[in-house]
Amino acid sequence: MKKGLLNILKGRFLVSDDAPKNWLFIIFTSFLATVMIGSSHSADRKVHQIAALNEEVKELRNEFVDARSDVQQLKLESTVMNIVAEKGLFPSQVPPKQIKVKSNKKEE
């Protein structure tokens, strides 16, 4: 056990007779580690991107609510009357007359 551990620490497994097999395993493990690190960086980048987009959605939703309340305020009859009164238009004092049209069609 002690001799095996000492051989590993000295690196004899890299220069022994079956070293190509060990080197291939080391290269394969290094490749997997590189892929794993790249994948985790990509996932972190996407998490940050999602958080930024969520913040933007919240801001846009707040802006939409503000705009909708402004439009509702502008649609009120009192607001419209005040705006057109500034331009010289006032509501009619005489109520409108209803016009009724009778058709002359002969009923069969």
C-alpha positions in Angstrom: 0.0 0.0 0.0 2.8 2.4 1.0 4.8 1.5 -2.1 1.8 2.0 -4.4 1.0 5.4 -2.9 4.7 6.4 -3.2 4.7 5.4 -6.9 1.6 7.5 -7.6 3.2 10.5 -5.9 6.4 10.1 -7.8 4.4 9.8 -11.1 5.7 6.4 -12.1 2.3 5.5 -13.5 3.0 8.1 -16.2 6.3 6.5 -17.4 5.6 2.8 -16.8 4.8 0.2 -19.5 1.0 0.9 -19.5 1.6 4.7 -19.5 -0.3 5.4 -22.8 -3.5 4.0 -21.2 -3.0 6.3 -18.2 -2.2 9.3 -20.4 -5.4 8.7 -22.4 -7.4 8.6 -19.2 -5.8 11.9 -18.0 -6.5 13.6 -21.3 -10.1 12.4 -21.3 -10.6 13.5 -17.7 -9.1 16.9 -18.6 -11.5 17.3 -21.5 -14.5 16.4 -19.4 -13.4 18.9 -16.7 -13.1 21.6 -19.4 -16.5 20.8 -20.8 -18.0 20.9 -17.3 -16.4 24.2 -16.5 -17.6 25.7 -19.8 -21.1 24.4 -19.2 -21.3 25.9 -15.7 -20.1 29.3 -17.0 -22.8 29.1 -19.7 -25.5 28.3 -17.1 -24.3 31.1 -14.8 -24.5 33.6 -17.8 -28.0 32.5 -18.6 -29.1 32.8 -15.0 -27.8 36.4 -14.9 -29.5 37.1 -18.3 -32.8 35.7 -17.0 -32.6 37.9 -13.8 -31.9 41.0 -16.0 -34.9 40.2 -18.2 -37.1 39.7 -15.2 -36.2 43.1 -13.9 -36.9 44.6 -17.4 -40.3 42.9 -17.4 -41.1 44.4 -14.0 -40.1 47.9 -15.2 -42.2 47.6 -18.4 -45.2 46.3 -16.4 -45.0 49.3 -14.1 -44.7 51.6 -17.1 -47.7 50.0 -18.7 -49.8 50.4 -15.5 -48.9 54.1 -15.3 -49.7 54.7 -18.9 -53.0 52.8 -18.6 -54.1 54.9 -15.6 -53.1 58.1 -17.5 -55.2 57.1 -20.5 -58.2 56.2 -18.2 -57.9 59.6 -16.6 -57.8 61.3 -20.1 -61.0 59.4 -21.2 -63.1 60.8 -18.4 -65.9 63.1 -19.6 -64.8 65.9 -17.3 -61.3 65.8 -18.6 -62.4 65.9 -22.2 -64.8 68.8 -21.4 -61.9 70.8 -19.8 -59.6 70.2 -22.7 -62.1 71.2 -25.4 -63.3 74.2 -23.3 -59.7 75.6 -23.6 -60.2 75.4 -27.4 -63.5 77.3 -27.3 -65.9 74.4 -27.5 -68.7 74.0 -25.0 -71.5 71.6 -24.5 -74.7 72.5 -26.2 -77.4 74.2 -24.0 -80.2 72.9 -26.2 -80.7 69.1 -26.0 -80.6 67.2 -29.3 -83.8 66.4 -31.2 -84.6 62.9 -32.2 -85.5 62.3 -35.8 -87.8 59.5 -36.6 -88.1 58.3 -40.2 -91.2 56.4 -41.3 -90.8 54.1 -44.3 -93.5 54.1 -47.0 -93.1 50.4 -47.8 -96.3 48.6 -48.5 -96.7 45.6 -46.3 -97.8 42.5 -48.1 
